[in-house]
Amino acid sequence: MLNIDTGEQIEALYRMVEIKGGKKEVKFQTTDINRALKYHKWYVARYKEGLLMEILPEKKVYNLKEKKIENTF
């Protein structure tokens, strides 16, 4: 995934979710967009219903106690 502000390449977490009864259930998550799309294609062929895709970009969080940078989604 390309960051628009800085122009650098960052990782993203692609999450396939199903919403039923107001509750969100994660069915599949990966950092590879091609695997996420293949899973969605398989899921639709098997269950005849679609899923929603969430794209969560990677964030850099500075830990003050340990004085290091951690990458989280």
N, C-alpha and C positions, 0 to 999 in steps of 0.2 A: 504494500500500500504506500502511496506517495503522500507525504505531508505537504499540504498546500502552502503553509506559512514558511517553512524552511527549505522545502524542495528536496529533503532527504528521504530515503527509503526506510520505512518503519514496518515492524511486524504488526499483524492484526489477528484477532481471534474471531473466526467465523463460527457463529453458533446458530444451529437450527432449533427452533422452538415451536411448540404447539400450545395454543391457548384454548382451554376448554373450561367453561364454568368460571371464568374470571381468574383462573390460575395459569401461570406460565410454567411449562414443563420442558426442560432442555432435553432434546432427543439426541443431539450430536454436536460436537465442537471440535474444531481443528484450526491450525494456522495456515492450511493449504486450501486455497479457493477451489481448485479443481476437485479435491476430495469432497468438499462440501457440496458442490454442484452434482457430483456423481451420486452422493448419498441421497440428495433431494430427488433426483431422477428415479432412483431405485425405490424410494419411499412412496412416491406418487404412483409408480407402476404397481406396487404391491397393495397399498391401502386406498388408492383412489381419492386421496385428499392431500392438500399441500401443507407446507410448513412455512413459517416466517424465518427470515435470516437476519440476525443481529450482527453488526460489524463493530467490534470493540478495538479501538487502536491501543497500542502499547504506550504506557505512561512511565516516565522516569520519576521515581520517588526517592528523595534523599532522606536517609535514616540518620537522625542526629546522634543517637546513642552510639551506634557502631561506625558512624562517619563513612558511609558508603552509599552508592546509588543502586537502587533495586528497580528492576523492570517488572511492571505488573500490567494486567489488562483491565 
